[in-house]
């Protein structure tokens, strides 16, 4: 059974830092790139960051470059997103996903990040 479980979201003040995590189970985690995505209220879901299956290559959406860092631990089937210099516009529900065919139509419950004074 495929599972994507996000955790660690909370309220943070502008300029603060937060690390959120995701566990992926029920598919060959280490064979696939993983992504972090977010959906703000009233907006569509957008790709934030991507990490290759072995962690050697990363991609960041322009608005988070230099502030967010994605990492993975294939031994534990987890990925993290370290977020620094948080801004109110980073407020969103954050979701992880895999590029495995088994997770194409699957989304976890997400983890809420709220940035406000």
C-alpha positions in Angstrom: 0.0 0.0 0.0 1.4 3.3 -1.1 1.9 5.9 1.7 3.2 9.4 1.6 3.2 11.0 5.1 4.2 14.6 5.6 5.0 16.1 9.0 6.5 19.1 10.8 4.4 22.0 9.5 3.6 24.7 12.0 3.3 28.5 12.4 6.5 30.5 11.9 7.3 34.2 12.0 8.6 35.9 8.9 12.3 35.3 8.5 12.2 32.2 10.5 13.3 28.6 9.7 11.5 25.3 9.6 12.2 21.8 8.4 9.4 19.6 7.2 9.7 15.8 6.5 8.0 13.2 4.4 8.1 9.4 4.5 7.4 7.3 1.5 6.3 3.7 1.7 4.9 0.9 -0.5 7.1 1.7 -3.6 10.8 1.5 -4.5 11.7 4.8 -2.8 15.3 4.8 -3.6 14.7 4.3 -7.4 12.7 7.5 -7.9 13.2 11.2 -7.7 11.0 12.9 -5.1 9.3 16.3 -5.1 8.0 18.8 -2.7 4.9 20.7 -3.8 2.7 23.3 -2.2 -0.8 24.7 -2.5 -1.7 28.1 -1.1 -5.4 29.0 -0.4 -7.2 29.7 -3.6 -4.3 28.6 -5.8 -3.2 25.5 -7.7 -0.6 23.1 -6.5 2.9 24.1 -7.6 6.3 22.3 -7.6 8.7 23.7 -5.1 11.7 21.4 -5.1 12.8 18.1 -6.7 15.6 15.7 -5.7 17.0 12.9 -7.8 16.8 9.3 -6.6 20.4 9.4 -5.3 20.3 12.9 -4.0 23.0 14.2 -6.4 20.7 16.6 -8.3 18.3 19.1 -7.1 15.9 21.6 -8.6 14.2 24.6 -6.9 11.4 26.9 -8.1 12.7 30.4 -8.5 10.9 32.0 -5.5 12.6 29.5 -3.1 16.1 29.3 -4.6 18.7 30.1 -2.0 16.2 29.8 0.9 15.0 26.1 0.7 17.1 23.0 0.7 15.8 19.5 -0.1 17.6 16.4 1.1 16.8 12.7 1.3 17.8 9.6 3.3 17.1 6.5 1.3 17.9 4.2 4.2 14.9 5.7 6.1 12.7 6.4 3.1 12.5 10.0 4.0 13.0 13.4 2.4 13.3 16.8 4.2 12.7 20.4 3.1 14.7 22.9 5.1 13.1 26.3 4.8 15.0 29.4 5.8 14.1 33.1 5.4 10.4 32.2 5.4 8.0 34.8 3.9 4.2 35.1 4.3 3.9 34.0 0.6 5.4 30.6 1.6 2.2 29.9 3.6 0.7 26.8 2.1 -0.1 23.1 2.5 3.1 21.3 1.6 2.9 17.8 -0.1 5.6 15.4 -1.1 5.4 13.0 -4.0 7.4 10.5 -5.9 8.0 10.0 -9.6 7.1 6.4 -9.3 4.1 5.3 -11.4 2.6 4.0 -8.2 2.2 7.5 -6.8 1.0 9.3 -9.9 -2.6 9.8 -8.6 -1.8 9.7 -4.9 -1.3 12.6 -2.5 -0.8 12.4 1.2 -2.6 14.6 3.8 0.1 17.3 3.5 1.5 19.5 6.3 0.5 23.1 6.9 3.1 25.8 7.0 1.9 29.3 8.1 4.2 32.3 8.0 2.9 35.4 9.8 3.8 38.0 12.4 
